Amino acid sequence: MSRDVYSTNNVVFDCKYHVVFCPKYRRKVLVSPIDERLKELFLLKANELQAEIVHMDIMPDHVHVLIRCDPQFGIHKVVKHLKGYTSRMLRQEFKQLTSRLPSLWTNSYFVATVGSVSLETVQRYIEEQKDR
């Protein structure tokens, strides 16, 4: 199985994260044309941050994003930038988002790592290093 790895000057990595977050009060505001514009803004900002949106799905009341990013920059910073930028831009472009929401996004989010190898495989690899 081939593995896509990325590198900076001093780190070689393969870090992907499943991130889920919701509009404030879980309001169902991410509908057309807002959802399409949100996708464009996510891609634009991720590119600026040198992160990659591997996959995304916008539901009316929440967002799923699969993100690859440099671990030195960190997933928290990527999510913070994505949420801040998209909130500001969407609220400027779609005034209906300002009437009932003090901000577009909740402060919280869910994040889980996504790996190309299982936990058991990594544990076995580490254990077998002594025998090499």
C-alpha positions in Angstrom: 0.0 0.0 0.0 1.4 3.4 -0.9 1.3 6.2 1.5 1.2 9.9 0.7 3.6 11.8 2.9 4.4 15.5 2.9 7.4 17.3 4.2 8.6 20.7 5.3 12.3 21.6 6.1 12.3 19.4 9.2 9.2 17.3 9.4 7.9 14.5 7.2 4.2 13.8 8.0 1.0 12.2 7.0 -1.6 13.8 9.3 -5.3 13.9 8.4 -8.1 15.0 10.7 -11.9 14.6 10.6 -13.4 17.8 11.9 -17.0 18.5 12.6 -18.5 21.9 13.7 -21.9 23.6 13.8 -23.4 27.0 13.3 -24.3 28.8 16.5 -27.5 27.3 18.1 -27.2 24.6 15.5 -29.3 26.7 13.1 -29.9 25.3 9.7 -28.4 28.2 7.8 -25.9 26.4 5.6 -28.2 26.1 2.6 -27.8 27.1 -1.0 -26.1 29.4 -2.0 -24.3 29.8 1.4 -23.1 26.2 1.3 -21.5 26.5 -2.1 -19.8 29.8 -1.1 -18.6 28.1 2.2 -16.9 25.3 0.2 -15.1 27.9 -2.0 -14.0 29.8 1.1 -12.8 26.7 2.9 -10.6 25.7 -0.2 -9.2 29.3 -0.5 -8.3 29.6 3.2 -6.9 26.0 3.4 -4.6 26.7 0.4 -3.4 29.9 2.1 -2.6 27.9 5.3 -0.8 25.3 3.2 -3.4 22.7 4.4 -5.5 20.5 2.2 -9.2 19.9 2.3 -9.3 16.2 1.3 -13.1 16.0 1.5 -15.9 18.0 2.9 -19.7 17.8 3.2 -21.9 20.7 4.2 -25.1 19.9 5.9 -27.7 22.6 6.8 -26.7 22.5 10.5 -23.1 21.2 10.5 -20.0 20.7 8.5 -17.7 17.6 8.0 -14.2 18.4 6.8 -11.3 16.0 6.2 -8.1 18.1 6.5 -4.5 17.3 5.9 -2.2 19.8 7.7 1.4 20.2 9.0 1.5 19.0 12.6 3.8 22.0 13.5 1.0 24.4 12.5 -1.6 22.3 14.1 -5.2 21.3 13.5 -6.5 23.8 16.1 -5.0 26.7 14.3 -6.3 25.5 10.9 -9.9 25.1 12.4 -9.6 28.5 14.1 -8.6 30.2 10.9 -11.2 28.4 8.8 -14.0 29.3 11.2 -12.9 32.9 11.7 -12.4 33.6 8.0 -15.6 31.9 6.8 -17.7 33.6 9.5 -16.4 37.0 8.6 -16.8 36.5 4.8 -20.2 34.8 4.9 -21.7 37.3 7.3 -20.5 40.2 5.0 -21.9 38.5 1.9 -25.1 37.1 3.3 -26.7 39.7 5.6 -29.4 37.2 6.8 -26.6 35.5 8.8 -26.2 38.6 11.0 -29.8 39.0 12.0 -30.3 35.9 14.2 -26.7 34.9 15.0 -24.2 36.8 17.1 -21.5 34.8 15.3 -21.7 32.1 12.6 -19.9 29.2 14.4 -20.0 27.7 17.9 -16.7 27.8 19.8 -16.5 24.1 19.9 -15.7 21.4 17.4 -15.0 17.7 17.1 -11.7 16.4 15.8 -10.4 12.8 15.3 -7.2 11.7 13.6 -7.5 9.6 10.5 -4.7 7.1 9.8 -3.6 5.0 6.9 -2.5 2.2 9.3 -4.2 0.7 12.3 -3.3 1.2 15.9 -2.4 -2.5 16.1 0.0 -2.2 13.1 1.9 0.7 14.7 2.1 -1.0 18.1 3.5 -4.2 16.4 6.0 -2.1 14.4 7.3 -0.4 17.6 7.5 -3.7 19.5 9.5 -5.4 16.6 12.1 -2.6 16.5 14.2 -4.3 19.2 14.4 -7.5 17.1 15.8 -5.6 14.1 
